[in-house]
């Protein structure tokens, strides 16, 4: 049984801050969330560790304090969820960032881990990265726009039929924004 304690948060700002064990936990979470139907970058479950590992390695290799951070939610030392906050350094858009791969481990679902993680990421984006806005893209048909809406995000547009999950299942990509932070 998992603890009912509130999560503790940790940031990974550089690839040297993540060891093999933590990398494995992140990959395991990504596999389990994907295979539970989570919209976290792998649309065709089931996925394997071998499929997820290259994406995780790329994400980790691109970590940089100013441009890309992983925010972890830990409960009793166990990874309960994570997300990635990124910014483009180009001066025209450097005032806003994007949130990617928001996920809570299926073992910890229903405990507010995702909302707590998003609220913590909001503080990180504002106070540490100096961002003024956060953007994200969500897959339609999953109710994600309502979850993010409860956290203050507003729908700012859609890309109709942009995501093809199968020959008969095209989904909109919902563009959302949170401002001010």
C-alpha positions in Angstrom: 0.0 0.0 0.0 1.3 3.5 -0.8 1.6 6.2 1.8 -1.0 9.0 1.9 1.7 11.6 2.6 2.0 14.7 0.5 4.6 14.6 -2.2 8.0 16.2 -1.9 9.3 18.0 -5.0 12.7 17.8 -6.6 14.1 19.5 -9.7 16.6 18.0 -12.2 18.3 20.9 -13.9 21.2 19.1 -15.5 21.8 15.5 -16.7 24.5 15.0 -14.1 21.8 15.2 -11.4 20.1 12.1 -12.5 21.6 8.7 -11.8 20.9 5.3 -13.3 18.4 4.4 -10.6 16.4 7.6 -11.0 16.5 7.4 -14.8 15.1 3.9 -14.5 12.3 5.1 -12.3 11.4 7.8 -14.7 11.4 5.4 -17.6 9.3 2.9 -15.6 6.8 5.6 -14.8 6.6 6.7 -18.4 6.0 3.1 -19.6 3.3 2.5 -16.9 1.5 5.8 -17.6 1.6 5.2 -21.3 0.3 1.6 -21.0 -2.5 2.8 -18.7 -3.7 5.1 -21.5 -1.9 8.3 -20.5 -1.3 10.9 -23.3 2.4 11.4 -22.6 4.0 11.0 -26.0 3.5 7.4 -26.9 0.1 7.0 -28.6 0.2 3.3 -29.3 0.3 1.2 -26.2 1.6 -1.1 -25.1 5.1 0.5 -25.0 8.3 -1.1 -23.7 11.3 0.1 -21.8 13.2 -0.2 -25.1 10.9 2.2 -26.8 10.8 4.8 -24.0 14.5 4.8 -23.1 15.7 6.8 -26.2 13.1 9.5 -25.5 14.0 9.7 -21.9 17.7 9.8 -22.7 17.1 12.7 -25.1 15.0 14.6 -22.6 17.8 14.1 -19.9 20.5 15.1 -22.3 18.7 18.4 -23.1 18.3 19.5 -19.5 19.7 22.9 -18.8 18.8 25.3 -15.8 17.6 28.1 -18.1 15.9 26.0 -20.8 14.7 22.6 -19.6 14.0 21.1 -16.2 12.4 17.9 -14.9 10.2 18.3 -11.8 9.7 15.2 -9.8 7.1 14.4 -7.2 8.4 11.9 -4.6 6.3 10.1 -1.9 8.4 8.3 0.7 11.4 8.3 -1.7 9.4 6.8 -4.5 8.7 8.6 -7.8 5.0 9.4 -7.8 5.0 11.6 -10.9 7.0 14.0 -13.1 6.9 16.6 -15.8 9.2 18.6 -18.0 9.2 22.5 -18.2 10.9 23.9 -21.3 11.6 27.4 -22.7 12.9 28.5 -26.0 15.7 31.0 -25.5 14.8 33.1 -28.5 14.2 36.6 -27.3 10.7 36.8 -28.9 9.4 33.9 -26.9 11.7 33.6 -23.9 9.1 34.9 -21.6 6.9 31.8 -21.8 7.5 28.1 -21.4 5.9 24.8 -22.2 4.9 21.9 -20.0 5.5 18.4 -21.4 4.9 14.8 -20.3 2.8 15.5 -17.2 2.3 12.2 -15.5 1.5 10.6 -12.2 2.4 6.9 -11.6 -0.7 4.7 -11.7 0.0 3.5 -8.2 -0.5 7.1 -7.0 -3.5 8.1 -9.1 -6.4 9.8 -7.4 -4.2 11.4 -4.7 -3.8 14.9 -6.3 -0.2 14.2 -7.4 -0.7 15.7 -10.9 -2.3 18.9 -9.6 0.4 19.3 -6.9 3.1 18.7 -9.5 1.5 21.3 -11.9 1.2 23.8 -9.1 4.8 23.3 -8.1 6.0 23.6 -11.7 4.1 26.9 -11.9 6.1 28.2 -9.0 9.4 26.9 -10.5 8.5 28.5 -13.9 7.7 31.9 -12.3 10.2 32.2 -9.4 13.2 30.3 -10.8 13.0 30.4 -14.6 11.4 33.9 -14.7 8.6 32.8 -17.0 5.4 34.8 -17.4 3.2 32.2 -19.1 3.0 28.4 -19.4 1.6 26.6 -22.5 0.7 23.0 -23.1 -0.9 20.8 -25.7 -3.4 18.2 -24.6 -5.0 15.4 -26.6 -8.8 15.7 -27.0 -11.2 13.0 -25.9 -9.4 12.4 -22.6 -10.9 15.2 -20.5 -7.5 16.7 -20.0 -8.7 20.2 -20.8 -11.0 20.1 -17.8 -8.2 18.9 -15.5 -5.9 21.7 -16.7 -8.8 24.2 -16.6 -9.2 23.5 -12.9 -5.6 24.6 -12.5 -6.2 27.9 -14.3 -5.2 27.0 -17.9 -7.4 28.4 -20.6 -8.0 26.9 -24.1 -6.4 29.2 -26.7 -6.9 27.1 -29.8 -7.1 23.7 -31.4 -5.5 21.9 -34.2 -8.4 19.8 -35.5 -7.6 16.2 -36.3 -3.9 16.8 -35.6 -3.3 13.6 -33.7 -4.0 10.3 -35.6 -4.3 7.4 -33.1 -5.6 5.0 -35.7 -7.2 5.1 -39.2 -10.5 5.9 -37.6 -9.5 8.0 -34.6 -8.2 11.5 -35.3 -8.1 13.8 -32.2 -7.7 17.5 -31.8 -4.7 18.9 -30.2 -5.9 21.4 -27.6 -3.6 24.3 -27.0 -3.8 25.8 -23.5 -2.2 28.7 -21.7 -1.7 29.8 -18.1 -1.0 33.5 -17.5 -0.1 35.2 -15.4 1.9 32.7 -13.4 
